[in-house]
Amino acid sequence: MLEKSLKKRVLKAQKSELTEHIIYKKLAAIVKSKDHAGILERISAEEFAHYEFFKSVTQDEVRPDRFKIFFYVFVSRIFGLNFGLKLMEKGEDLVQDTYDGDLKDISPKFEQIVKDENRHENELISLINEERLKYVSSMVLGLNDALVELSGALVGFTLALQKTRLVAIVGLITGIAASLSMAASEYLSTKQEETDKNPLKASVYTGIAYVGAVVLLVLPYFLFENIFLCLALVIFDMLLLIFIFTFYISVSKGLDFRKRFLEMGCISLGAAIINFSIGLVIRNVFGIDI
């Protein structure tokens, strides 16, 4: 008979194994590669075996975490299998703490389960070969350039022109022209590199990332009349984009999120402050009043 606190930990592990069994089974059904689907199906079967073992220990039934199942399957569909699996891997690191200590004294089977979980991690890493991850450097290039150049330019335009619709139009023209320039530069750069990336696809990923950032940054100037509200929203949108994309890259490639976020945020904010000052000086020196 398990004591109450110990049984609670085993039930937690039991629920986790059942939930992951269903997640891997659903992911196996949506991946295109038969090899990848085979790995996911085998891991799903092993997770179910772990669940059955825990069930024999607790003598209780548990229900899977339906929200967790929906969340990881949805994330994997939208952001790719790589991101979904990496995000799950981070969650599993926390769950594996449940297997430490007293649980290992119950049965040597616990040690085998830990070994299985570590092996699963290595097998899942072998699945990480998605096209979108291969071209992520191109997306970073487009996004970084848009955030640093366009956000800074919009701040400068805001102080110099002080007309929301005019800033929106000038910013949109500037952004579209810059996105085409960046896409062309990425095409030529990739073509000259010794890489397996397709130059056209690399340029498209760069352009899409840039245009997406342009639309989000310029949008406030089309929606609102208050110039300072628009300026605040530009800064907010800039930091939001940095947060989302940095989180994606950090999870997908196992990098330090905080360091990359602070670095990119400081660079973009620094460029915005400089352009703010330039816009203010130009407005005062040339007496611009539109």
RADA-V371609 format. One record per run of one state. SS is the DSSP state (A for helix, B for strand, O for the rest). FROM is the first residue (numbers start at 1). TO is the last residue. If there is no record, write none. Layout:
ss=SS from=FROM to=TO
ss=SS from=FROM to=TO
//
This chain:
ss=O from=1 to=3
ss=A from=4 to=30
ss=O from=31 to=33
ss=A from=34 to=58
ss=O from=59 to=65
ss=A from=66 to=79
ss=O from=80 to=80
ss=A from=81 to=99
ss=O from=100 to=102
ss=A from=103 to=106
ss=O from=107 to=108
ss=A from=109 to=125
ss=O from=126 to=130
ss=A from=131 to=134
ss=O from=135 to=135
ss=A from=136 to=161
ss=O from=162 to=163
ss=A from=164 to=192
ss=O from=193 to=198
ss=A from=199 to=223
ss=O from=224 to=226
ss=A from=227 to=253
ss=O from=254 to=256
ss=A from=257 to=286
ss=O from=287 to=290
//
